């Protein structure tokens, strides 16, 4: 054997061993690397929304068992999980959800907290503000520019009823409570009674409205009622939306809304407020509200309309569901807004009460939050909106339902009346809300003072101006205290 042959043999062995070692190292490195994330290398591994198909996610939901029930919610879950089988729901449903939520928030355990819930956090509006500012709630803003699953060319914002998007409450410019249903306030009436007497079912000006009230009173029926025990019910028909309507008549609606949101300038003694209360006082002096109003509960005032003792009641679109056990089968609800406008070219404003709020907890994994948003977007599909409207009485948020007569006719009589009125009058729907939370007790005193005055004003027994001026002084003290 030659020396060169021996060297070549040894060299070959070294190379072979080196290759084997390197291959083993490479194999070991591959085994230690994490598996590729689903959806990172193949479109087949993600849904059309970009979320992974193979990652199982369970969404914990806190569901308040209220007047709408949960049939609509379960219906949406069923169709959602059929399309996205990797997602499941762990729903805690309770009529006492607010206390359950309070306990979880106090515990501060993100793992135990719901991914999303439909109960307003404790302390109401101020609770939302404090949780949002503490970074505990996740904003929903990105959803509004998303395309709806059943409207591929339209964004959620584009598909909403007019005024809905503007009605969402903002905290420092962001939206932390997402509404999946709408409700509306105004005057609800017995449609058959109106037709029998030939009364105007859609007065378009303040003068026409007063003419209607005069005709109703002449028959011995009280024109308007509401629960004097809960005087804030007047707000459904005569609340801040009317202030904005008055301001809009002079081209100042945007400024009035901003001042309202931020407590900027006079509130109770603004020109719009004084005009608004003076109009109520004039109606009261003409005897357009029942004398027994101070003792009425909300159901009693609504029964007055059902029984023909009063023509109209100031309340919300929940009235039909709330009174269905006391309402004859052939009873049909009608709806109108109070027109403060002076001519038909001016815009009538309708109180919008967006509802079915959803709140997203910020301390959850990103994938959970993304799937939670997908489900909330799913609730806005036409099928789910229609189902919720038919089964729970929750009015839709989508404007295309109004344009489809075959869908509208399946809704309750009150829902049909509201949507018909909004479409025919081209009304502006709006939910008044504050963007600043004030805890100073002077604000509560001012609010109580105005509430206690309300019944006396609508019965024509008290000039509102002195009380409004006193309440304004208290409110401004509260505003100043909040700035310190």
C-alpha positions in Angstrom: 0.0 0.0 0.0 1.5 3.3 -1.0 1.8 6.3 1.4 -0.4 8.4 -0.9 -3.2 5.8 -0.9 -3.1 5.7 2.9 -3.4 9.5 3.1 -6.3 9.5 0.7 -8.1 6.8 2.7 -7.7 8.7 6.0 -8.8 12.0 4.3 -11.9 10.2 2.9 -12.8 9.0 6.4 -12.4 12.4 7.9 -14.6 14.0 5.2 -17.2 11.3 5.7 -17.2 11.6 9.4 -17.4 15.4 9.1 -20.3 15.2 6.8 -22.1 12.8 9.1 -21.5 15.0 12.1 -22.7 18.1 10.2 -25.8 16.3 9.0 -26.5 15.2 12.6 -26.0 18.8 13.9 -28.3 20.1 11.1 -30.9 17.5 12.0 -30.6 18.3 15.7 -31.1 22.0 14.9 -34.2 21.3 12.9 -35.7 19.3 15.8 -35.1 22.1 18.2 -36.6 24.8 16.1 -40.3 25.6 16.8 -42.9 24.3 14.4 -44.0 26.8 11.7 -46.9 28.9 12.8 -50.2 28.0 11.0 -50.9 30.2 8.1 -47.3 31.6 7.7 -46.3 29.5 4.7 -49.6 28.6 3.0 -52.8 30.5 2.3 -54.6 27.2 2.7 -53.8 27.4 6.5 -55.6 30.7 7.0 -59.2 31.8 6.6 -60.1 34.7 4.3 -59.9 37.0 7.3 -56.2 36.1 7.7 -56.6 34.2 10.9 -55.1 30.7 11.4 -57.4 27.6 10.8 -55.4 25.2 13.0 -55.1 27.2 16.2 -58.0 26.3 18.5 -59.4 29.3 20.5 -62.0 29.4 23.2 -63.6 32.7 23.8 -64.9 33.4 27.3 -68.1 35.5 27.2 -70.0 37.3 29.9 -73.6 37.5 28.7 -76.3 39.5 30.5 -79.7 37.8 30.4 -81.9 40.7 29.9 -85.1 41.5 28.0 -83.6 40.5 24.6 -82.9 37.0 25.8 -80.1 35.0 24.2 -81.7 33.1 21.3 -80.2 35.7 18.9 -76.8 35.3 20.4 -76.8 31.5 20.3 -78.0 31.6 16.7 -75.0 33.7 15.7 -72.6 31.4 17.6 -74.0 28.4 15.8 -73.4 29.9 12.3 -70.0 31.4 13.3 -68.6 28.1 14.7 -69.9 26.3 11.6 -67.7 28.5 9.5 -64.8 28.7 11.9 -64.7 25.3 13.6 -61.5 26.0 15.5 -63.3 28.6 17.5 -65.5 27.7 20.5 -67.4 29.7 23.1 -67.5 29.4 26.9 -70.6 31.5 27.7 -71.5 32.6 31.3 -75.1 33.9 31.1 -76.7 35.5 34.1 -79.2 38.2 35.0 -76.7 39.2 37.7 -73.8 39.7 35.3 -72.9 43.2 36.6 -72.0 41.8 40.0 -70.1 38.9 38.4 -68.2 41.4 36.3 -67.4 43.6 39.3 -65.9 40.7 41.1 -63.7 39.8 38.1 -62.5 43.3 37.6 -61.7 43.7 41.3 -59.7 40.4 41.2 -57.5 41.8 38.4 -56.9 38.3 36.9 -56.7 38.7 33.1 -56.8 34.9 32.6 -60.1 34.6 34.6 -61.7 37.6 32.9 -64.1 37.3 30.0 -62.6 38.0 26.5 -65.7 40.1 25.9 -68.9 40.9 27.7 -72.2 42.7 27.0 -72.7 44.3 30.4 -72.0 47.9 31.0 -69.1 48.0 33.5 -69.9 49.1 37.1 -70.3 52.8 37.6 -71.9 53.2 34.1 -70.3 55.8 31.8 -67.7 56.8 34.3 -66.7 53.1 34.7 -66.2 52.9 31.0 -64.0 56.0 31.0 -61.9 54.8 34.0 -61.4 51.3 32.6 -60.5 52.7 29.1 -58.1 55.2 30.5 -56.5 52.5 32.6 -55.9 50.4 29.5 -58.2 47.7 30.6 -60.6 47.9 27.6 -59.6 47.3 24.0 -60.9 49.8 21.4 -63.1 48.7 18.5 -62.2 51.5 16.0 -60.6 49.3 13.4 -63.9 47.4 12.9 -65.7 50.3 11.3 -63.5 50.3 8.2 -63.7 46.5 7.9 -65.7 44.9 5.1 -68.8 43.0 6.4 -68.7 39.3 5.7 -71.9 39.6 3.6 -71.2 43.0 2.0 -67.8 42.6 0.4 -67.6 46.0 -1.2 -69.0 47.9 1.8 -67.4 48.8 5.1 -69.3 48.5 8.4 -69.5 52.3 8.7 -71.1 52.5 5.2 -73.7 50.0 6.0 -75.0 51.6 9.2 -78.2 53.6 9.6 -77.5 57.4 9.3 -76.2 58.8 12.6 -75.3 55.4 14.1 -71.6 55.7 13.8 -71.6 59.2 15.2 -73.7 58.0 18.2 -70.9 55.7 19.5 -69.4 57.1 22.7 -65.8 58.0 22.5 -63.2 58.2 25.2 -60.2 60.3 24.2 -61.3 59.8 20.6 -61.6 56.0 20.7 -64.6 53.7 20.8 -64.7 51.2 23.7 -68.3 50.1 23.6 -69.6 48.5 20.4 -73.4 48.4 19.8 -74.9 45.6 17.8 -78.5 46.9 17.9 -80.3 50.2 17.7 -83.3 51.6 19.6 -85.1 54.8 19.2 -87.1 57.2 21.3 -90.1 59.4 20.6 -93.8 59.3 20.9 -95.5 55.9 20.5 -99.2 55.8 19.8 -102.2 53.6 19.0 -102.2 53.5 15.2 -105.8 52.4 15.0 -107.0 55.2 17.2 -105.2 57.8 15.1 -106.7 56.3 11.9 -110.2 56.3 13.4 -110.0 60.0 14.3 -108.1 61.1 11.2 -105.3 62.5 13.3 -102.0 63.5 11.7 -99.6 60.6 12.2 -96.5 62.5 11.0 -96.6 66.2 11.8 -93.6 67.8 10.2 -93.4 71.2 12.0 -94.0 72.5 15.5 -97.2 74.3 14.3 -98.6 71.0 12.9 -97.7 69.2 16.1 -99.5 71.7 18.2 -102.5 71.5 15.9 -102.5 67.7 16.4 -102.4 68.1 20.2 -105.3 70.5 20.2 -107.5 68.1 18.2 -106.7 65.2 20.4 -107.5 67.2 23.6 -110.8 68.2 22.1 -111.9 64.5 22.1 -111.2 64.2 25.9 -108.1 62.1 25.4 -104.8 63.2 27.0 -102.4 64.0 24.1 -99.1 63.0 25.7 -98.2 60.9 28.8 -95.0 59.6 30.4 -94.2 58.2 33.9 -94.0 61.0 36.4 -92.4 58.7 38.9 -89.5 58.4 36.5 -89.5 61.9 34.9 -86.4 61.2 32.9 -88.6 59.2 30.5 -89.6 62.5 29.0 -86.1 62.4 27.5 -87.1 59.7 25.0 -89.2 62.3 23.1 -88.0 65.7 24.4 -84.3 65.1 25.4 -81.0 66.4 24.0 -81.9 65.4 20.4 -84.3 68.3 20.5 -81.6 70.7 21.7 -79.5 69.7 18.7 -82.5 70.1 16.4 -83.0 73.7 17.6 -79.3 74.4 17.1 -79.4 72.8 13.7 -82.2 75.2 12.6 -79.6 78.0 13.0 -76.7 76.0 11.6 -75.0 75.4 14.9 -75.6 71.6 15.5 -72.0 70.6 15.5 -71.0 73.2 18.0 -74.0 72.4 20.3 -73.1 68.7 20.2 -69.4 69.4 21.0 -70.4 71.7 23.9 -72.8 69.0 25.2 -70.1 66.3 25.0 -67.5 68.3 26.9 -69.6 70.4 29.2 -68.3 73.5 27.5 -70.3 76.7 28.2 -73.8 76.8 29.7 -75.8 73.6 29.6 -79.1 74.3 31.3 -79.2 78.0 30.3 -77.9 77.7 26.7 -80.3 79.3 24.2 -81.4 75.9 23.0 -82.1 74.6 26.5 -84.2 77.7 27.4 -86.2 77.4 24.2 -86.7 73.7 24.7 -88.0 74.1 28.3 -90.2 77.1 27.3 -91.9 74.9 24.7 -92.6 72.2 27.2 -93.9 74.8 29.6 -96.3 76.1 26.9 -97.6 72.6 26.2 -98.1 72.2 29.9 -100.1 75.4 30.2 -102.4 74.2 27.4 -103.2 71.0 29.3 -101.6 68.5 26.9 -100.4 66.2 29.7 -102.6 64.2 32.1 -103.1 65.6 35.7 -102.4 62.2 37.2 -98.9 62.1 35.6 -96.9 62.5 38.8 -98.1 59.1 40.1 -97.6 57.1 36.9 -95.0 54.3 36.5 -93.6 53.6 33.1 -95.9 50.6 32.5 -99.0 52.6 33.7 -98.3 55.4 31.3 -97.9 52.9 28.4 -101.1 51.2 29.5 -102.9 54.6 29.1 -102.1 54.5 25.4 -103.2 50.8 25.0 -106.5 51.6 26.8 -107.1 54.8 24.9 -106.8 57.2 27.9 -103.8 58.9 26.3 -102.9 59.3 22.6 -99.1 59.1 22.8 -96.5 58.1 25.3 -92.8 59.2 25.5 -90.8 56.1 25.6 -88.4 53.9 23.6 -88.7 51.1 21.0 -88.7 48.5 23.7 -92.3 49.4 24.5 -93.9 46.7 22.3 -91.9 43.8 23.9 -92.3 45.3 27.3 -96.1 45.6 27.0 -96.9 42.5 24.8 -98.7 40.6 27.5 -101.1 43.5 28.0 -101.6 44.4 24.4 -104.5 43.1 22.3 -103.4 41.0 19.3 -104.7 43.5 16.8 -103.0 46.4 18.4 -100.6 48.3 16.2 -98.0 50.8 17.5 -97.3 54.0 15.6 -94.3 56.3 16.0 -93.5 59.9 15.5 -90.8 62.3 16.7 -91.6 65.7 18.2 -90.9 68.2 15.4 -89.3 71.3 16.9 -88.6 72.6 13.4 -90.4 75.6 12.0 -90.5 74.4 8.3 -90.4 71.1 6.4 -87.0 71.8 4.9 -85.4 71.6 8.3 -84.1 68.3 9.7 -86.1 66.5 12.4 -83.8 64.8 15.0 -84.7 61.4 16.6 -83.1 60.1 19.7 -81.1 57.0 18.9 -80.4 54.6 21.8 -77.8 52.3 20.4 -77.8 49.2 22.5 -76.5 45.6 23.0 -73.1 47.0 23.9 -70.0 44.7 23.8 -66.8 45.4 25.7 -63.4 43.8 24.8 -60.9 43.1 27.6 -57.4 44.4 26.7 -55.4 41.9 28.8 -56.3 38.9 26.6 -54.0 37.2 24.0 -54.0 38.9 20.6 -55.5 35.9 18.8 -58.4 35.9 21.2 -59.0 39.6 20.7 -58.9 39.2 16.9 -61.4 36.3 17.0 -63.6 38.3 19.4 -63.7 41.1 16.9 -64.5 38.7 14.1 -67.5 37.5 16.0 -68.8 41.0 16.8 -68.5 41.8 13.0 -70.4 38.6 12.4 -73.3 39.9 14.5 -73.6 42.7 12.0 -74.4 40.5 9.1 -77.8 40.9 7.5 -78.9 37.4 8.6 -78.0 38.0 12.2 -79.4 41.5 12.3 -82.7 40.3 10.9 -82.9 37.3 13.3 -82.2 39.5 16.3 -84.8 42.0 15.2 -87.4 39.3 14.7 -86.7 37.2 17.8 -85.7 39.8 20.4 -87.1 43.1 19.2 -83.6 44.5 18.9 -83.7 47.0 16.1 -81.1 46.6 13.3 -78.1 48.8 12.9 -78.0 48.2 9.1 -79.7 50.6 6.7 -80.3 48.0 4.0 -83.0 46.4 6.1 -85.0 49.6 5.8 -84.8 49.3 2.0 -86.1 45.8 1.8 -89.8 45.7 2.3 -89.8 41.9 2.6 -87.6 42.2 5.7 -89.3 45.1 7.3 -92.7 43.5 7.2 -91.4 40.7 9.4 -90.5 43.1 12.2 -92.7 44.2 15.1 -95.3 46.9 14.4 -93.3 49.5 16.4 -90.1 48.6 14.6 -91.8 49.0 11.2 -93.3 52.3 12.3 -89.9 53.7 13.4 -88.0 52.6 10.4 -90.8 53.9 8.1 -90.8 57.3 9.9 -87.0 57.7 9.7 -87.0 56.8 6.0 -89.9 59.0 5.0 -88.9 62.1 7.0 -85.1 61.6 6.3 -84.7 62.1 10.0 -81.4 62.5 11.7 -80.8 59.8 14.4 -78.4 60.7 17.2 -77.4 59.4 20.6 -76.4 62.2 23.0 -73.4 61.4 25.1 -70.8 63.0 27.2 -67.1 62.4 26.7 -66.1 63.7 30.1 -66.9 62.1 33.4 -67.6 64.4 36.3 -67.7 63.0 39.9 -68.3 66.2 41.8 -71.6 66.0 43.8 -72.8 69.3 42.5 -73.6 67.7 39.2 -75.8 65.1 40.8 -77.6 67.9 42.7 -78.2 69.8 39.5 -79.5 66.7 37.6 -81.9 65.9 40.5 -83.1 69.5 40.6 -84.0 69.5 36.9 -85.7 66.0 37.1 -87.8 67.2 40.0 -88.9 70.2 38.1 -89.9 68.3 34.9 -93.3 67.2 36.0 -94.3 70.6 37.3 -93.2 72.2 34.0 -95.1 69.9 31.7 -98.2 70.4 33.9 -97.8 74.2 33.4 -97.3 74.8 37.1 -93.7 76.0 37.1 -91.7 78.4 35.0 -88.5 76.5 34.3 -86.1 79.4 34.0 -85.3 80.1 37.7 -84.6 76.4 38.4 -82.5 76.1 35.2 -80.4 79.1 36.3 -79.9 77.5 39.8 -79.0 74.2 38.3 -76.5 75.8 35.9 -74.7 77.4 38.8 -74.3 74.0 40.5 -73.2 72.3 37.2 -70.5 75.0 36.6 -69.2 74.4 40.1 -68.9 70.7 39.3 -67.1 71.5 36.0 -64.6 73.8 37.7 -64.0 71.2 40.5 -63.2 68.6 37.8 -60.5 70.8 36.3 -58.6 71.1 39.5 
